[in-house]
Amino acid sequence: MIKVAIIGGSGYTGLELMRLLAKHPAVSLVAVTSREYQGRSISDVFPSLLGVVDAPFMAPDVDKLAAEADFFFTAVPHKAAMEAVAALRSFGKRVVDLSADFRFNNAAVYETWYGPHSAQELLAEAVYGLAEVYPEEISRANLVGNPGCYPTSILLPLIPLIQAGACRTTGIIADSKSGASGAGRGLSLDVLYCEVNEGFKAYKVASHRHRPEIEQELSHAAGHDVNISFTPHLVPMSRGMLSTIYAPLKGNPTTADLIDLLSNHYRDKSFVKILKEGAFPNTSHVRGSNSCHIGLKVDESMGLVIIVSVIDNLVKGASGQAIQCMNLMLGLAETTGLDVLAL
Ligand SMILES: NC(=O)c1ccc[n+]([C@@H]2O[C@H](COP(=O)([O-])OP(=O)(O)OC[C@H]3O[C@@H](n4cnc5c(N)ncnc54)[C@H](OP(=O)(O)O)[C@@H]3O)[C@@H](O)[C@H]2O)c1
């Protein structure tokens, strides 16, 4: 059994990591940290784990934790992650980081959007953890920067279409909606029940930090710089994410042609499902699972394809994908411990 630890286990992605790792056949969860709940039983804080994960939360003391575990997930906010990861790498530990700190190839891009990066020397070794796109690189990596949730929902359908030359790389628009857990478990006025319930709003219009991440990966797929327009929205549900993507077409492919293209591209990938013509996904179809469901239709009058993609932001958008990356890094089948159906 591989000994695994979670730094930042009292947040939403930490809870999802524990829920999924508790049933993983090849790893043993040996330490989970929280400063706020240090010393309290994990199942006191999260009763859904009663009888499954009862050990106490530990302090995020990397020197001590490095002696306990072989493999680490860092599920803390950006900036806090870079410090913990740098210390873990100095002990030779393999890490999947769920924050944005190791998603960028270019430190200047990170610093424009997030501020100073204190572990830039690690960016060269970090691999972007989109498991369907970089499986070989991830399997050799010691450090994976797990993708953001919005980027995952947008990149999975777009990358194969761009690589196949089926759509143009100018004029792409992504209109995305997320449940409130995307903001984390910390107290914040914006995600209080009365602020979110029975309302629906756009936020960070044309200024969300996930845009440069999406552009980095689309540019990599295209072989040249790609810009997109990206608008996120907060919807009154606890988890789930739906992206509607408008991509101008090259040539005159039909809906069936593009469904065939994506279906062939993902035929050996367990977690990406391409829906038949006329069908579109619902966030409830992937809730709690590591799946991404994609439906699409060509709008001939506009010369574009409209793609609808759904994931659970906490699973394929965070903790499930992080475990998928861990599986690849450990030489396991990437589906190990992740064959959970939607709730
Ligand atoms: N929520 C999502 O849908 C989602 C999706 C993709 C990626 N992510 C990313 O995943 C990471 C975790 O997200 P989350 O939603 O789980 O956040 P969260 O609910 O706010 O939890 C954050 C966790 O980090 C710990 N923490 C905070 N500051 C820390 C510090 N300075 N040192 C050590 N531990 C610290 C917190 O516990 P204590 O304060 O008790 O120590 C808590 O366990 C973030 O970087 C986020 O951007 C989140």
The ligand as a Gaussian input file, in Angstrom:
#p B3LYP/6-31G(d) Opt

LIG

0 1
 N      -13.654000      23.856000      -4.852000
 C      -13.455000      23.508000      -6.116000
 O      -14.398000      23.221000      -6.872000
 C      -12.052000      23.448000      -6.672000
 C      -11.875000      22.929000      -7.965000
 C      -10.577000      22.862000      -8.494000
 C       -9.491000      23.312000      -7.751000
 N       -9.708000      23.820000      -6.507000
 C       -8.517000      24.286000      -5.767000
 O       -8.226000      23.311000      -4.755000
 C       -7.678000      23.959000      -3.597000
 C       -8.565000      23.613000      -2.395000
 O       -9.883000      24.066000      -2.691000
 P      -11.104000      23.862000      -1.690000
 O      -12.316000      24.275000      -2.431000
 O      -11.029000      22.510000      -1.053000
 O      -10.738000      24.989000      -0.582000
 P      -11.310000      25.136000       0.904000
 O      -12.618000      24.440000       1.003000
 O      -11.251000      26.595000       1.203000
 O      -10.224000      24.367000       1.791000
 C       -8.917000      24.840000       1.912000
 C       -8.099000      23.887000       2.791000
 O       -6.769000      24.404000       2.913000
 C       -6.420000      24.556000       4.309000
 N       -5.577000      25.757000       4.365000
 C       -5.924000      27.020000       4.048000
 N       -4.858000      27.846000       4.141000
 C       -3.811000      27.066000       4.530000
 C       -2.443000      27.319000       4.798000
 N       -1.922000      28.564000       4.699000
 N       -1.643000      26.296000       5.155000
 C       -2.151000      25.036000       5.272000
 N       -3.450000      24.731000       5.045000
 C       -4.261000      25.739000       4.674000
 C       -7.768000      24.678000       5.020000
 O       -7.725000      24.185000       6.350000
 P       -7.213000      24.994000       7.608000
 O       -7.457000      26.462000       7.314000
 O       -8.004000      24.456000       8.751000
 O       -5.745000      24.661000       7.696000
 C       -8.633000      23.727000       4.193000
 O       -8.411000      22.390000       4.613000
 C       -7.663000      25.467000      -3.915000
 O       -6.387000      25.844000      -4.358000
 C       -8.696000      25.609000      -5.033000
 O       -8.459000      26.709000      -5.873000
 C      -10.951000      23.879000      -5.938000

